Amino acid sequence: MLLLWAAGTFAMLWSQASLVIERTMLAKERAAITTQEARVNAYKRSVGDIASDIEARQKAIEELMRANLGVSPADAVVGKPGADARAGKPPSAASPETARLEQLRRHQLALEGQLTQVAQARLTRVEQAIRSFGLNPATLAGATRGQGGPFIPANSAIASEPQLRDLAILLSRLNAMETTLAAIPSGRPTAAPMETSSYGYRRDPFNGALAFHSGIDFPGRSGQAILTAAPGRVSYVGPRQGYGNVVEVDHGKGLMTRYAHLSGYAVKVGQDVKRGQNIARMGSTGRSTGTHLHFEVRVNGAAVNPRPFLEARQDVLEVQQLAKRRINDGDRG
């Protein structure tokens, strides 16, 4: 009897132990499955986040193309359907998320590469236009003063990606050069068809001695309109020794134009003016033998020959006008 009771008790204990073991193993299996599912879900979320980030950066780059380069992404020959298949790179069917990321990444890199090419080509044209005026782009680029502001680090993605970092630097230089080109005087300061005296050495009209003439003289009638050669801000209005009545306009980047021997003024100091705006009236004040305009172009305070500015080629003027339009569109934005 005692043996039967012991056998029954052992069987019951064994059954309970087996049940505990089975439950423990089942719990471990469920935990492992839950962990694996969590990993899969985390991977999918990570893939989705990365894809969204790439899409956002791609949209930003496309907008950058439209806003800064005037190029529509629809015109870009990148990311054509089937291009990867022809290149022997079929997407992976086993991992659609990865394939999607790879496709987005290839399209984004192609878009960044095209943007770099377009920006570099435009920068080359702009710098050539600046040189055609007899100016050094590097010198004018270093003429910017009064910079400052809080330090805001660049976007980490741009800072860590060499291609994006180089692109950001390129676009910054392009913007600076276009701003410089737009500031260069290229408009005639008056409607007079000819010059009475050119830039350079000449006989002084009063004493006949050899003297340096720092500008170009335009003849005309008293009171004739004097026009700004480029947009800028009036920096001086008043008399200067030898020049008579003067208006000076600061165009930025170290560029300034001077209009002298005036009979009257139409602007005041601090006023913003546009290219071709009436700023004064022609006269014969100061050291002058008759009614005319003495016109100067100065770079960082030194007088330069105004003739290249007044005789710019049409293709150069077209590049300059494009730069002005893009800058104005950016300011309105």
Buried (B, 14 or more C-beta within 10 A) or exposed (E): EEEEEEEEEEEEEEEEEEEEEEEEEEEEEEEEEEEEEEEEEEEEEEBEEBBEEBBEBBEEBBEBBEEBBEBEBEEBEBBEEEBBEEEEEEBEEEEEBBBBBBBBBBBBEBBBEBBBEBBEEBBEBBBEBBEBBEBEBEBBBEEEEEEEEEEEEEBEEBEEBEBBBEBBEBBEBBBBBBBBBBBBBBBBBBEBEEBBBBBEEEEEBEEEEEEEBBBBBBBBEEEBBBBBBBBBBBBEBEEEEEBBBBBBBBBBBBBBBBBBBBBEBBBEEEBEBEBBBEBBBBBBBBBBEEBBBBBBBBBEEEBBBBBBBBEBEEEBBEBBBBBBEBBEEEEEE
